Every structure is written in C-alpha cells, then in structure tokens.
Amino acid sequence: MWLLYIDGREEGLANAYSDILMGGRTESDGMPHGSDVGNITCSKGLKLVEKDSEFRWIRLIRDVEKELPEWLLVYLQIRRLHCIYSSRKGWYKPVLVDYAEAMKGKTEKSYGELIAISRDTMSDWWLKLVNDLSIAAAIRGLK
C-alpha cells in the first residue's frame, strides 16, 4: 500500500523527523524516563534510525516514478486519488473515467478506446508497478 498512500506517509515522515529533531527534553539527568534512553542525543538517534527504512522506501518509490512512462504515471496518480474516495472494490470505474479523460489527446487512442480498457488490463498495470518496485527494492536491499 506504500504506492497508494505515499503522499500521506511522506508528509507523516517529514513531521516525525521534525518532531524528533526539535522535540524532547532540553536537559538530561542521565536517567531513562519511560521508554526513552537517558541520553537525549542517543534517544533522538535511535528514533531517526527507526524512520530510516520508511525514508528509503519513499525515496525508492519516488525514483521509480521518475522512470515510468507517462501513461503509467497518470494511472498511478489517478489510483492514488481514488483510493481515498473509493472502496477497495469500487476503484475501477472512477479510475477508468478519469484515466480516459486525462489521456485523451495525449495518445493516439480515441476516448472510446480508452474508456473500454478492461479491469483486468488495469489490474495488470498495477501488477507491473508492484513488480517494478519489487525489483528496485531488491536491488537496493530493501525488505
């Protein structure tokens, strides 16, 4: 689901980084409080390390997006938009209509051909995105 919800995750990660770096106690008495490490610098470092994996995934997705052909990037952006407003099963028709509108004039296909794209075809596009991302993640050593 990283592919669909990356914008929210990216914003959340930026906020988390800011909270970690700017937040926290200003004085240390050398004693742990709650689940925190007693050393403020060490505590912040550990929290940043925990966020590093998320940061690497976000960066990977953004890098993969740069390599996508226009038609697939348009599809991904529209899927993201509709994942917020549509149920898991109800994504196809709104995505199809918006995709046909967005690609009208950008391709040799007519609006009629674009609006006739099957759910299976769009599902195959999604599998291609996931596959491309999986290969890139494996290359970078992400799990």
DRENBAKOL-777495 format. One line per field, with one value per residue: x, y, z of N, C-alpha, C, O, CB in turn; residue number from 1; residue in one letter. Coordinates in Angstrom, 2 decimals, m for minus. Glycine has a CB too. Example, Ala and Ser with C-alpha at 12.3 -4.5 7.8 and 13.67 -1.06 7.14 Angstrom:
2
n_px (13.19 / 12.85)
n_py (m5.69 / m2.25)
n_pz (7.80 / 7.08)
ca_px (12.30 / 13.67)
ca_py (m4.50 / m1.06)
ca_pz (7.80 / 7.14)
c_px (13.20 / 12.90)
c_py (m3.30 / 0.03)
c_pz (7.80 / 7.87)
o_px (14.24 / 13.41)
o_py (m3.32 / 1.14)
o_pz (8.46 / 8.04)
cb_px (11.31 / 14.08)
cb_py (m4.47 / m0.60)
cb_pz (9.05 / 5.72)
pos (1 / 2)
code (a / s)
***
This chain:
143
n_px (0.80 / 2.16 / 2.54 / 0.04 / m0.53 / 1.56 / 1.91 / 0.69 / 2.21 / 4.72 / 4.45 / 3.82 / 6.22 / 8.01 / 7.00 / 7.45 / 10.26 / 10.81 / 9.59 / 11.15 / 13.71 / 13.35 / 11.88 / 11.49 / 13.14 / 14.95 / 16.96 / 19.13 / 19.11 / 20.53 / 19.22 / 16.97 / 13.67 / 10.48 / 10.06 / 12.19 / 15.65 / 18.25 / 20.09 / 19.75 / 20.64 / 21.32 / 18.83 / 17.33 / 18.80 / 18.33 / 15.58 / 15.59 / 16.96 / 15.07 / 13.20 / 14.50 / 14.18 / 11.59 / 11.99 / 13.80 / 12.16 / 10.23 / 11.84 / 12.71 / 10.27 / 9.66 / 11.85 / 11.40 / 9.00 / 9.90 / 10.93 / 8.83 / 6.66 / 4.62 / 1.83 / 1.54 / 2.28 / 0.28 / m1.91 / m1.18 / m1.23 / m3.94 / m5.09 / m4.14 / m5.52 / m8.16 / m8.12 / m8.57 / m11.18 / m12.76 / m14.10 / m12.30 / m13.13 / m14.47 / m12.87 / m12.36 / m14.19 / m14.35 / m11.61 / m11.12 / m12.73 / m11.59 / m8.97 / m9.30 / m10.18 / m7.93 / m5.95 / m6.89 / m6.18 / m3.47 / m2.57 / m2.66 / m4.94 / m8.51 / m11.10 / m13.14 / m11.79 / m10.08 / m11.87 / m12.77 / m10.98 / m10.17 / m10.91 / m9.18 / m6.93 / m6.15 / m5.61 / m3.43 / m1.63 / m1.27 / 0.00 / 2.36 / 3.48 / 3.91 / 5.67 / 7.87 / 8.63 / 9.27 / 11.51 / 13.30 / 13.50 / 14.69 / 17.17 / 18.19 / 18.32 / 16.16 / 13.54)
n_py (m1.20 / 1.12 / 2.35 / 3.51 / 5.22 / 7.00 / 9.81 / 10.73 / 9.25 / 10.28 / 12.93 / 12.48 / 11.32 / 13.45 / 15.18 / 13.61 / 13.46 / 16.15 / 16.43 / 14.67 / 15.81 / 18.42 / 18.17 / 16.87 / 16.54 / 19.27 / 19.17 / 16.77 / 14.32 / 12.10 / 9.80 / 7.22 / 7.89 / 6.74 / 4.95 / 5.99 / 6.53 / 7.47 / 9.36 / 12.17 / 12.74 / 10.21 / 8.98 / 10.45 / 9.76 / 6.99 / 7.00 / 8.27 / 6.38 / 4.34 / 5.47 / 5.52 / 3.36 / 3.77 / 6.21 / 5.40 / 3.70 / 5.51 / 7.19 / 5.34 / 4.75 / 7.25 / 7.52 / 5.37 / 6.23 / 8.34 / 7.02 / 5.89 / 5.37 / 7.95 / 7.26 / 5.28 / 6.55 / 8.50 / 6.81 / 5.71 / 8.03 / 8.69 / 6.40 / 6.71 / 9.02 / 8.09 / 6.04 / 7.13 / 8.02 / 5.94 / 2.64 / m0.41 / m2.33 / m0.73 / 0.82 / 0.72 / 1.81 / 4.71 / 5.32 / 4.49 / 6.27 / 8.79 / 8.32 / 7.94 / 10.51 / 12.04 / 11.05 / 11.54 / 12.92 / 12.83 / 10.55 / 8.22 / 6.80 / 6.76 / 8.41 / 6.59 / 4.13 / 4.33 / 4.42 / 1.90 / 0.21 / m2.69 / m4.01 / m6.05 / m5.40 / m2.98 / m3.96 / m5.55 / m3.52 / m2.48 / m4.65 / m4.63 / m2.22 / m2.88 / m5.02 / m3.76 / m2.04 / m3.91 / m5.19 / m3.03 / m2.51 / m4.86 / m4.63 / m2.46 / m3.53 / m3.44 / m4.47)
n_pz (0.00 / 0.09 / m2.36 / m2.96 / m0.80 / m0.46 / m0.40 / 1.98 / 3.80 / 3.30 / 4.11 / 6.81 / 7.65 / 7.31 / 9.25 / 11.50 / 11.54 / 12.04 / 14.56 / 16.07 / 15.87 / 16.84 / 19.13 / 22.50 / 25.69 / 27.16 / 28.96 / 30.34 / 32.82 / 32.90 / 33.44 / 32.44 / 31.26 / 31.28 / 28.32 / 27.08 / 26.22 / 28.48 / 27.53 / 25.60 / 22.97 / 22.05 / 22.23 / 20.32 / 18.07 / 17.89 / 17.35 / 14.86 / 13.32 / 13.31 / 11.62 / 9.24 / 7.42 / 6.42 / 5.13 / 3.13 / 1.59 / 0.66 / m0.87 / m2.79 / m4.11 / m5.21 / m6.93 / m8.70 / m9.83 / m11.43 / m13.60 / m14.92 / m17.75 / m19.25 / m19.42 / m17.50 / m15.17 / m15.00 / m14.60 / m12.07 / m10.45 / m10.60 / m9.50 / m6.88 / m6.11 / m6.16 / m4.30 / m1.92 / m2.03 / m2.94 / m2.43 / m1.77 / m3.61 / m5.39 / m7.07 / m9.83 / m11.94 / m11.44 / m11.71 / m14.32 / m15.87 / m15.20 / m16.02 / m18.80 / m19.49 / m18.73 / m20.43 / m22.92 / m25.98 / m25.42 / m26.40 / m29.15 / m29.10 / m29.19 / m27.23 / m26.84 / m27.11 / m24.93 / m22.77 / m22.85 / m21.69 / m19.97 / m16.66 / m15.96 / m17.50 / m16.31 / m13.78 / m14.41 / m15.03 / m12.51 / m11.28 / m12.75 / m11.83 / m9.12 / m9.44 / m10.73 / m8.68 / m6.70 / m7.81 / m7.95 / m5.21 / m4.29 / m5.53 / m4.15 / m1.67 / 0.09 / 2.28)
ca_px (0.00 / 3.03 / 2.31 / m1.18 / m0.61 / 2.89 / 1.87 / 0.43 / 3.36 / 5.84 / 4.15 / 3.95 / 7.64 / 8.61 / 6.57 / 8.13 / 11.65 / 10.80 / 9.29 / 12.30 / 14.85 / 13.03 / 11.18 / 12.24 / 13.58 / 16.10 / 18.00 / 19.22 / 19.65 / 21.26 / 18.36 / 15.89 / 12.32 / 9.56 / 10.78 / 13.28 / 17.03 / 18.62 / 20.86 / 18.85 / 21.21 / 21.19 / 17.40 / 16.95 / 19.47 / 17.60 / 14.31 / 15.88 / 17.30 / 13.80 / 12.50 / 15.33 / 13.60 / 10.46 / 12.58 / 14.38 / 11.05 / 9.66 / 12.81 / 12.65 / 9.04 / 9.81 / 12.81 / 10.72 / 8.03 / 10.61 / 11.25 / 7.60 / 6.11 / 3.56 / 0.53 / 1.52 / 2.33 / m1.08 / m2.72 / m0.83 / m1.73 / m5.40 / m5.36 / m3.92 / m6.62 / m9.39 / m8.04 / m9.10 / m12.62 / m13.47 / m13.84 / m11.31 / m13.73 / m15.09 / m11.88 / m12.18 / m14.93 / m13.88 / m10.25 / m11.23 / m13.26 / m10.59 / m7.83 / m9.67 / m10.18 / m6.56 / m5.11 / m7.49 / m5.31 / m2.06 / m2.30 / m3.33 / m6.21 / m9.68 / m11.73 / m13.88 / m10.84 / m9.58 / m12.93 / m13.05 / m9.91 / m10.78 / m10.43 / m8.02 / m5.79 / m5.71 / m5.01 / m2.09 / m0.79 / m0.92 / 1.00 / 3.61 / 4.03 / 4.38 / 6.83 / 8.97 / 9.03 / 9.90 / 12.85 / 14.13 / 13.72 / 15.67 / 18.46 / 18.65 / 18.40 / 15.03 / 12.62)
ca_py (0.00 / 2.29 / 3.01 / 4.31 / 6.19 / 7.59 / 11.24 / 10.83 / 8.71 / 11.21 / 14.06 / 11.99 / 11.13 / 14.78 / 15.66 / 12.79 / 13.93 / 17.44 / 16.20 / 14.02 / 16.73 / 19.64 / 17.85 / 16.20 / 17.31 / 20.13 / 18.81 / 15.35 / 14.00 / 10.85 / 8.67 / 6.98 / 8.25 / 5.96 / 4.03 / 6.76 / 6.35 / 8.61 / 10.33 / 12.78 / 12.56 / 8.78 / 8.74 / 11.00 / 8.95 / 5.73 / 7.28 / 8.55 / 5.10 / 3.63 / 6.11 / 5.42 / 2.40 / 4.44 / 7.20 / 4.70 / 3.24 / 6.69 / 7.60 / 4.33 / 4.94 / 8.49 / 7.23 / 4.50 / 7.08 / 9.14 / 6.16 / 5.35 / 6.06 / 8.89 / 6.63 / 4.52 / 7.53 / 9.06 / 5.76 / 5.64 / 9.23 / 8.59 / 5.36 / 7.32 / 9.93 / 7.34 / 5.14 / 7.90 / 8.23 / 4.74 / 1.42 / m1.28 / m2.99 / 0.25 / 1.72 / 0.59 / 2.74 / 6.10 / 5.41 / 4.36 / 7.52 / 9.85 / 7.97 / 8.23 / 11.97 / 12.54 / 10.61 / 11.99 / 13.89 / 12.53 / 9.25 / 8.03 / 6.12 / 7.62 / 8.33 / 5.32 / 3.04 / 4.50 / 4.11 / 0.47 / m0.56 / m3.63 / m4.07 / m6.95 / m4.65 / m2.06 / m4.78 / m5.91 / m2.33 / m2.41 / m5.70 / m4.14 / m1.24 / m3.61 / m5.79 / m2.82 / m1.57 / m5.04 / m5.37 / m1.91 / m2.70 / m5.93 / m4.09 / m1.58 / m4.27 / m3.12 / m5.59)
ca_pz (0.00 / 0.02 / m3.65 / m2.94 / 0.29 / m0.26 / m0.07 / 3.41 / 4.53 / 3.13 / 4.99 / 8.18 / 7.93 / 7.47 / 10.57 / 12.51 / 11.59 / 12.71 / 15.97 / 16.71 / 15.96 / 17.59 / 20.37 / 23.55 / 26.86 / 26.91 / 29.91 / 30.64 / 34.14 / 32.75 / 33.81 / 31.48 / 31.67 / 30.45 / 27.42 / 26.48 / 26.66 / 29.30 / 26.76 / 24.61 / 21.63 / 21.72 / 22.05 / 19.02 / 17.05 / 17.75 / 16.68 / 13.45 / 12.69 / 13.10 / 10.50 / 8.04 / 6.48 / 5.76 / 4.24 / 1.99 / 0.75 / m0.01 / m1.90 / m3.84 / m4.89 / m6.00 / m8.01 / m9.67 / m10.53 / m12.44 / m14.73 / m15.52 / m18.92 / m18.86 / m19.25 / m16.26 / m14.09 / m14.92 / m13.97 / m10.66 / m9.78 / m10.50 / m8.48 / m5.57 / m5.84 / m5.91 / m3.15 / m0.79 / m2.18 / m3.40 / m1.68 / m2.41 / m4.78 / m6.27 / m7.66 / m11.28 / m12.82 / m11.34 / m12.25 / m15.78 / m16.43 / m15.05 / m16.86 / m20.19 / m19.61 / m18.61 / m21.55 / m24.17 / m26.64 / m25.15 / m27.02 / m30.44 / m28.87 / m29.03 / m25.92 / m26.82 / m26.84 / m23.57 / m21.81 / m22.97 / m21.06 / m19.02 / m15.28 / m15.97 / m18.02 / m15.27 / m12.72 / m14.91 / m14.87 / m11.08 / m11.04 / m13.33 / m10.89 / m7.94 / m9.87 / m10.93 / m7.35 / m6.02 / m8.39 / m7.49 / m3.76 / m4.14 / m5.93 / m3.07 / m0.41 / 0.97 / 2.53)
c_px (0.85 / 2.77 / 1.10 / m1.13 / 0.71 / 2.83 / 1.64 / 1.60 / 4.55 / 5.65 / 4.31 / 5.41 / 8.35 / 8.25 / 7.29 / 9.59 / 11.73 / 10.55 / 10.48 / 13.43 / 14.57 / 12.42 / 12.09 / 12.63 / 14.80 / 17.25 / 17.98 / 19.78 / 20.37 / 20.45 / 17.29 / 14.54 / 11.36 / 10.35 / 11.95 / 14.64 / 17.40 / 19.36 / 19.98 / 19.35 / 21.05 / 19.72 / 16.93 / 17.57 / 18.75 / 16.27 / 14.52 / 16.23 / 16.03 / 13.06 / 13.25 / 14.74 / 12.44 / 10.99 / 13.13 / 13.29 / 10.42 / 10.57 / 12.80 / 11.42 / 9.16 / 10.80 / 12.17 / 9.72 / 8.69 / 10.88 / 10.00 / 7.22 / 4.91 / 2.23 / 0.43 / 1.57 / 0.96 / m2.00 / m2.45 / m1.37 / m3.24 / m5.80 / m5.19 / m5.07 / m7.87 / m9.31 / m8.58 / m10.62 / m13.41 / m13.16 / m12.83 / m11.87 / m14.25 / m14.13 / m11.95 / m12.90 / m14.49 / m12.48 / m10.30 / m11.68 / m12.22 / m9.35 / m8.12 / m9.66 / m8.76 / m5.72 / m5.67 / m6.61 / m3.82 / m1.63 / m3.03 / m4.69 / m7.34 / m10.23 / m12.49 / m12.99 / m10.32 / m10.62 / m13.27 / m11.95 / m10.51 / m10.17 / m9.18 / m6.77 / m5.25 / m5.09 / m3.62 / m1.13 / m0.33 / 0.16 / 2.36 / 4.28 / 4.64 / 5.65 / 8.06 / 9.52 / 9.76 / 11.32 / 13.78 / 14.46 / 14.77 / 17.07 / 19.06 / 18.72 / 17.30 / 14.12 / 11.28)
c_py (1.27 / 3.06 / 3.93 / 5.45 / 6.92 / 9.05 / 11.46 / 10.34 / 9.67 / 12.43 / 13.66 / 11.80 / 12.46 / 15.35 / 14.90 / 13.22 / 15.25 / 17.29 / 15.60 / 15.03 / 17.94 / 19.35 / 17.28 / 17.14 / 18.15 / 19.81 / 17.31 / 15.17 / 12.66 / 9.61 / 8.46 / 7.35 / 7.55 / 4.98 / 4.73 / 6.35 / 7.60 / 9.70 / 10.87 / 12.55 / 11.12 / 8.45 / 9.24 / 10.19 / 7.64 / 5.93 / 7.56 / 7.28 / 4.31 / 4.19 / 5.95 / 4.48 / 3.03 / 5.45 / 6.52 / 4.18 / 4.41 / 7.14 / 6.63 / 4.54 / 6.18 / 8.28 / 6.37 / 5.32 / 7.87 / 8.34 / 5.63 / 6.09 / 6.92 / 8.20 / 5.89 / 5.45 / 8.18 / 8.06 / 5.70 / 6.85 / 9.18 / 7.51 / 5.92 / 8.23 / 9.16 / 6.35 / 5.83 / 7.93 / 6.98 / 3.56 / 0.58 / m1.93 / m1.97 / 1.17 / 1.79 / 1.66 / 4.19 / 6.30 / 5.37 / 5.67 / 8.64 / 9.58 / 8.31 / 9.74 / 12.53 / 12.21 / 11.02 / 13.09 / 13.65 / 11.23 / 9.17 / 7.36 / 7.13 / 7.48 / 7.02 / 4.13 / 3.12 / 4.08 / 2.61 / m0.40 / m1.43 / m3.52 / m4.96 / m6.23 / m3.70 / m2.81 / m5.24 / m4.73 / m2.22 / m3.45 / m5.30 / m3.13 / m1.93 / m4.40 / m4.89 / m2.33 / m2.68 / m5.28 / m4.26 / m2.04 / m3.78 / m5.44 / m3.23 / m2.27 / m3.94 / m4.33 / m5.07)
c_pz (0.00 / m1.27 / m3.62 / m1.94 / 0.54 / 0.15 / 1.42 / 4.24 / 4.46 / 4.06 / 6.46 / 8.58 / 8.13 / 8.84 / 11.68 / 12.66 / 12.37 / 14.21 / 16.71 / 16.91 / 16.84 / 18.96 / 21.43 / 24.68 / 26.51 / 27.85 / 30.13 / 32.04 / 34.11 / 33.06 / 32.74 / 32.08 / 30.74 / 29.62 / 26.74 / 27.04 / 27.45 / 28.56 / 25.62 / 23.18 / 21.16 / 21.43 / 20.68 / 17.88 / 16.81 / 17.03 / 15.19 / 12.69 / 12.39 / 11.89 / 9.18 / 7.00 / 5.72 / 4.74 / 2.98 / 1.04 / m0.01 / m1.14 / m3.08 / m4.73 / m5.77 / m7.16 / m9.09 / m10.48 / m11.66 / m13.71 / m15.46 / m16.79 / m18.48 / m18.57 / m17.93 / m15.05 / m13.90 / m14.22 / m12.46 / m9.89 / m9.60 / m9.50 / m7.08 / m5.17 / m5.44 / m4.76 / m1.91 / m0.83 / m2.53 / m2.49 / m2.44 / m3.67 / m5.80 / m6.98 / m9.18 / m12.11 / m12.66 / m11.92 / m13.77 / m16.41 / m16.35 / m15.90 / m18.32 / m20.44 / m19.63 / m19.84 / m22.91 / m24.76 / m26.40 / m25.81 / m28.35 / m30.28 / m28.70 / m27.61 / m25.77 / m26.53 / m25.41 / m22.53 / m21.83 / m22.35 / m19.96 / m17.62 / m15.20 / m16.48 / m16.97 / m14.08 / m13.12 / m14.79 / m13.42 / m10.75 / m11.60 / m12.38 / m9.67 / m8.28 / m10.05 / m9.59 / m6.59 / m6.52 / m7.90 / m6.00 / m3.53 / m4.49 / m4.82 / m1.70 / 0.58 / 1.11 / 2.96)
o_px (0.31 / 2.79 / 1.13 / m1.63 / 0.94 / 3.65 / 2.31 / 1.94 / 5.28 / 6.60 / 4.88 / 5.79 / 9.19 / 9.09 / 7.68 / 10.09 / 12.59 / 11.22 / 10.78 / 14.03 / 15.47 / 12.43 / 13.31 / 12.48 / 15.58 / 18.40 / 16.93 / 20.78 / 20.79 / 20.96 / 16.77 / 14.30 / 11.41 / 11.20 / 12.63 / 14.75 / 16.93 / 19.26 / 19.52 / 18.57 / 20.69 / 19.42 / 16.22 / 16.93 / 18.58 / 15.89 / 13.71 / 15.84 / 15.93 / 12.35 / 12.70 / 14.80 / 12.31 / 10.49 / 12.94 / 13.47 / 10.12 / 10.11 / 12.86 / 11.53 / 8.79 / 10.59 / 12.39 / 9.59 / 8.09 / 11.03 / 10.13 / 7.44 / 4.28 / 1.57 / m0.63 / 0.97 / 0.52 / m2.79 / m3.39 / m1.90 / m3.76 / m6.75 / m6.00 / m5.54 / m8.56 / m10.34 / m8.99 / m11.28 / m14.64 / m12.11 / m12.55 / m11.16 / m14.45 / m14.54 / m11.61 / m12.26 / m14.28 / m12.20 / m9.60 / m11.09 / m11.99 / m8.76 / m7.28 / m9.18 / m8.43 / m4.87 / m5.00 / m6.32 / m2.99 / m0.45 / m3.92 / m5.50 / m7.14 / m9.87 / m12.48 / m13.38 / m10.14 / m10.28 / m13.96 / m11.99 / m11.28 / m9.06 / m8.24 / m5.68 / m4.04 / m4.15 / m2.72 / 0.05 / 0.83 / 1.11 / 3.39 / 5.49 / 5.75 / 6.60 / 9.15 / 10.73 / 10.75 / 12.23 / 14.91 / 15.57 / 15.63 / 18.04 / 20.26 / 19.13 / 17.48 / 13.96 / 10.37)
o_py (2.38 / 4.29 / 5.01 / 6.54 / 7.41 / 9.49 / 12.28 / 10.93 / 9.85 / 12.88 / 14.41 / 12.09 / 12.59 / 15.95 / 15.49 / 13.34 / 15.44 / 17.92 / 15.99 / 15.10 / 18.42 / 20.22 / 17.21 / 18.35 / 17.78 / 20.16 / 16.67 / 15.79 / 12.15 / 8.50 / 9.43 / 7.15 / 7.74 / 4.26 / 4.13 / 5.89 / 8.69 / 10.87 / 10.10 / 12.21 / 10.87 / 7.72 / 8.53 / 9.96 / 7.22 / 5.11 / 7.14 / 7.12 / 3.68 / 3.44 / 6.20 / 4.77 / 2.86 / 5.52 / 7.03 / 4.22 / 4.28 / 7.43 / 7.05 / 4.52 / 6.15 / 8.81 / 6.61 / 5.12 / 8.04 / 8.92 / 4.99 / 7.30 / 6.64 / 8.52 / 5.87 / 5.16 / 8.40 / 8.44 / 5.64 / 6.69 / 9.59 / 7.70 / 5.64 / 8.20 / 9.52 / 5.87 / 5.17 / 7.86 / 6.98 / 3.50 / 0.84 / m2.06 / m2.32 / 2.22 / 2.82 / 2.35 / 4.86 / 7.32 / 6.13 / 6.13 / 9.35 / 10.51 / 8.89 / 10.20 / 13.40 / 13.01 / 10.87 / 14.08 / 14.21 / 10.87 / 9.98 / 7.37 / 8.22 / 6.55 / 6.41 / 3.21 / 2.09 / 3.45 / 2.12 / m1.63 / m0.95 / m3.00 / m4.66 / m6.43 / m3.62 / m2.32 / m5.32 / m4.91 / m1.91 / m3.16 / m5.60 / m3.18 / m1.60 / m4.43 / m5.21 / m2.23 / m2.42 / m5.54 / m4.53 / m1.72 / m3.63 / m5.79 / m3.26 / m1.66 / m4.13 / m5.11 / m5.85)
o_pz (m0.08 / m1.27 / m4.21 / m2.21 / 1.64 / 0.96 / 2.05 / 5.27 / 5.44 / 4.71 / 7.25 / 9.72 / 9.02 / 9.50 / 12.69 / 13.78 / 13.22 / 15.03 / 17.84 / 17.99 / 17.53 / 19.84 / 21.26 / 24.59 / 25.64 / 27.56 / 30.09 / 32.41 / 35.15 / 32.96 / 32.20 / 33.27 / 29.52 / 30.14 / 25.91 / 28.17 / 27.13 / 28.94 / 24.78 / 22.29 / 20.02 / 20.48 / 19.96 / 16.86 / 15.66 / 16.19 / 14.36 / 11.53 / 11.34 / 11.21 / 8.11 / 5.80 / 4.51 / 3.61 / 1.87 / m0.18 / m1.20 / m2.24 / m4.24 / m5.95 / m6.94 / m8.25 / m10.28 / m11.69 / m12.72 / m14.79 / m16.50 / m16.89 / m17.47 / m17.58 / m17.30 / m14.01 / m12.77 / m13.35 / m11.67 / m8.79 / m8.56 / m8.74 / m6.19 / m4.03 / m4.48 / m4.29 / m0.95 / 0.21 / m2.43 / m1.86 / m3.61 / m4.67 / m6.96 / m7.47 / m9.76 / m12.90 / m13.67 / m12.54 / m14.44 / m17.39 / m17.33 / m16.44 / m19.01 / m21.48 / m20.44 / m20.25 / m23.93 / m24.09 / m27.12 / m25.78 / m28.62 / m31.20 / m28.15 / m26.88 / m24.71 / m25.80 / m24.75 / m21.53 / m20.94 / m22.47 / m19.12 / m17.44 / m14.46 / m15.94 / m16.75 / m13.46 / m12.28 / m14.48 / m13.14 / m10.02 / m11.01 / m12.17 / m9.24 / m7.49 / m9.58 / m9.40 / m5.91 / m5.74 / m7.49 / m5.58 / m2.67 / m3.82 / m4.57 / m0.71 / 1.78 / 0.18 / 3.22)
cb_px (m0.91 / 4.51 / 2.15 / m2.36 / m1.04 / 3.71 / 0.78 / m0.81 / 3.76 / 5.95 / 2.71 / 3.21 / 8.31 / 8.13 / 5.05 / 8.05 / 12.22 / 9.74 / 8.07 / 12.80 / 15.22 / 12.10 / 10.07 / 13.47 / 13.90 / 15.70 / 17.82 / 20.11 / 18.53 / 22.46 / 17.71 / 15.89 / 12.11 / 8.72 / 9.83 / 13.06 / 18.01 / 19.44 / 22.16 / 18.70 / 22.70 / 21.72 / 16.59 / 17.38 / 20.90 / 17.35 / 13.60 / 17.03 / 18.25 / 12.92 / 12.28 / 16.72 / 13.13 / 9.56 / 13.69 / 15.25 / 9.98 / 9.43 / 14.23 / 12.62 / 7.81 / 10.30 / 14.05 / 10.01 / 7.36 / 11.92 / 12.09 / 6.45 / 5.69 / 3.36 / 0.25 / 2.69 / 3.39 / m1.62 / m2.43 / 0.69 / m1.34 / m6.01 / m4.42 / m2.62 / m6.91 / m9.79 / m6.58 / m8.53 / m12.87 / m13.09 / m15.15 / m10.84 / m14.87 / m16.02 / m10.52 / m12.65 / m16.41 / m13.90 / m9.35 / m12.22 / m14.55 / m10.19 / m7.48 / m11.06 / m10.98 / m5.90 / m4.96 / m8.96 / m5.67 / m1.81 / m2.71 / m2.46 / m6.13 / m10.77 / m12.68 / m14.59 / m9.67 / m9.17 / m14.19 / m13.22 / m8.79 / m10.64 / m11.54 / m8.31 / m6.19 / m6.88 / m5.90 / m2.18 / m1.56 / m2.19 / 0.54 / 3.36 / 2.94 / 3.28 / 6.52 / 8.51 / 7.81 / 9.07 / 12.79 / 13.42 / 12.40 / 15.29 / 18.33 / 17.73 / 19.70 / 14.23 / 13.17)
cb_py (m0.01 / 1.88 / 1.98 / 3.43 / 5.51 / 7.45 / 11.95 / 10.06 / 7.33 / 11.67 / 14.58 / 10.68 / 10.34 / 15.74 / 15.51 / 11.29 / 14.11 / 18.35 / 15.27 / 12.83 / 17.20 / 20.50 / 16.90 / 15.57 / 16.37 / 21.59 / 19.56 / 14.62 / 13.97 / 10.87 / 8.91 / 5.51 / 9.80 / 6.88 / 3.45 / 8.24 / 6.10 / 8.15 / 9.69 / 14.28 / 12.96 / 7.90 / 9.42 / 12.48 / 8.68 / 5.10 / 8.48 / 9.56 / 4.28 / 3.73 / 7.59 / 4.96 / 1.13 / 5.16 / 7.98 / 3.53 / 2.54 / 7.84 / 7.68 / 2.92 / 5.06 / 9.65 / 6.53 / 3.31 / 8.05 / 9.66 / 5.00 / 5.41 / 5.04 / 9.93 / 5.68 / 3.53 / 8.60 / 9.40 / 4.38 / 5.55 / 10.48 / 8.29 / 4.15 / 8.12 / 10.80 / 6.62 / 4.68 / 9.33 / 9.25 / 4.40 / 0.62 / m2.36 / m3.90 / 1.06 / 1.30 / m0.77 / 2.63 / 6.55 / 4.26 / 3.24 / 7.95 / 9.99 / 6.47 / 7.63 / 12.61 / 11.97 / 9.11 / 12.51 / 15.26 / 12.46 / 8.09 / 7.19 / 5.21 / 7.27 / 9.54 / 5.11 / 3.09 / 5.95 / 4.94 / 0.10 / 0.38 / m5.07 / m4.60 / m8.18 / m3.88 / m1.20 / m6.00 / m6.38 / m1.06 / m2.63 / m7.03 / m3.49 / m0.26 / m4.56 / m6.54 / m1.61 / m1.09 / m6.30 / m5.38 / m0.58 / m3.08 / m7.12 / m3.26 / m0.39 / m4.02 / m1.90 / m6.55)
cb_pz (1.19 / 0.11 / m4.74 / m2.64 / 1.55 / m1.51 / m0.88 / 3.78 / 3.96 / 1.65 / 4.74 / 8.33 / 6.80 / 6.34 / 10.72 / 12.14 / 10.17 / 12.10 / 16.11 / 15.85 / 14.58 / 16.78 / 20.11 / 22.98 / 28.05 / 27.04 / 31.25 / 29.60 / 35.20 / 33.61 / 35.19 / 31.04 / 31.66 / 29.55 / 26.36 / 26.71 / 25.44 / 30.43 / 26.20 / 24.87 / 21.62 / 22.88 / 23.16 / 18.91 / 17.46 / 19.13 / 17.35 / 13.34 / 13.60 / 14.35 / 10.78 / 8.41 / 7.22 / 6.81 / 4.95 / 2.47 / 1.61 / 0.99 / m1.30 / m3.24 / m3.96 / m5.09 / m7.44 / m8.96 / m9.54 / m11.88 / m14.27 / m14.52 / m20.03 / m19.95 / m20.41 / m16.22 / m14.38 / m16.34 / m14.61 / m10.50 / m10.57 / m11.89 / m8.68 / m5.56 / m7.06 / m7.14 / m2.91 / m0.80 / m3.20 / m4.85 / m1.43 / m1.43 / m4.33 / m5.50 / m7.24 / m11.71 / m12.54 / m9.89 / m11.70 / m16.13 / m15.70 / m13.58 / m16.71 / m20.51 / m18.46 / m17.36 / m21.51 / m23.95 / m26.17 / m23.64 / m26.08 / m31.36 / m27.63 / m30.07 / m25.70 / m28.14 / m27.84 / m23.33 / m22.12 / m24.43 / m20.47 / m19.53 / m14.33 / m16.85 / m19.29 / m14.79 / m12.40 / m16.39 / m15.30 / m10.20 / m11.65 / m14.71 / m10.44 / m7.40 / m11.17 / m11.79 / m6.55 / m6.20 / m9.95 / m7.75 / m3.04 / m5.03 / m7.22 / m2.97 / 0.22 / 0.43 / 3.58)
pos (1 / 2 / 3 / 4 / 5 / 6 / 7 / 8 / 9 / 10 / 11 / 12 / 13 / 14 / 15 / 16 / 17 / 18 / 19 / 20 / 21 / 22 / 23 / 24 / 25 / 26 / 27 / 28 / 29 / 30 / 31 / 32 / 33 / 34 / 35 / 36 / 37 / 38 / 39 / 40 / 41 / 42 / 43 / 44 / 45 / 46 / 47 / 48 / 49 / 50 / 51 / 52 / 53 / 54 / 55 / 56 / 57 / 58 / 59 / 60 / 61 / 62 / 63 / 64 / 65 / 66 / 67 / 68 / 69 / 70 / 71 / 72 / 73 / 74 / 75 / 76 / 77 / 78 / 79 / 80 / 81 / 82 / 83 / 84 / 85 / 86 / 87 / 88 / 89 / 90 / 91 / 92 / 93 / 94 / 95 / 96 / 97 / 98 / 99 / 100 / 101 / 102 / 103 / 104 / 105 / 106 / 107 / 108 / 109 / 110 / 111 / 112 / 113 / 114 / 115 / 116 / 117 / 118 / 119 / 120 / 121 / 122 / 123 / 124 / 125 / 126 / 127 / 128 / 129 / 130 / 131 / 132 / 133 / 134 / 135 / 136 / 137 / 138 / 139 / 140 / 141 / 142 / 143)
code (m / w / l / l / y / i / d / g / r / e / e / g / l / a / n / a / y / s / d / i / l / m / g / g / r / t / e / s / d / g / m / p / h / g / s / d / v / g / n / i / t / c / s / k / g / l / k / l / v / e / k / d / s / e / f / r / w / i / r / l / i / r / d / v / e / k / e / l / p / e / w / l / l / v / y / l / q / i / r / r / l / h / c / i / y / s / s / r / k / g / w / y / k / p / v / l / v / d / y / a / e / a / m / k / g / k / t / e / k / s / y / g / e / l / i / a / i / s / r / d / t / m / s / d / w / w / l / k / l / v / n / d / l / s / i / a / a / a / i / r / g / l / k)
***
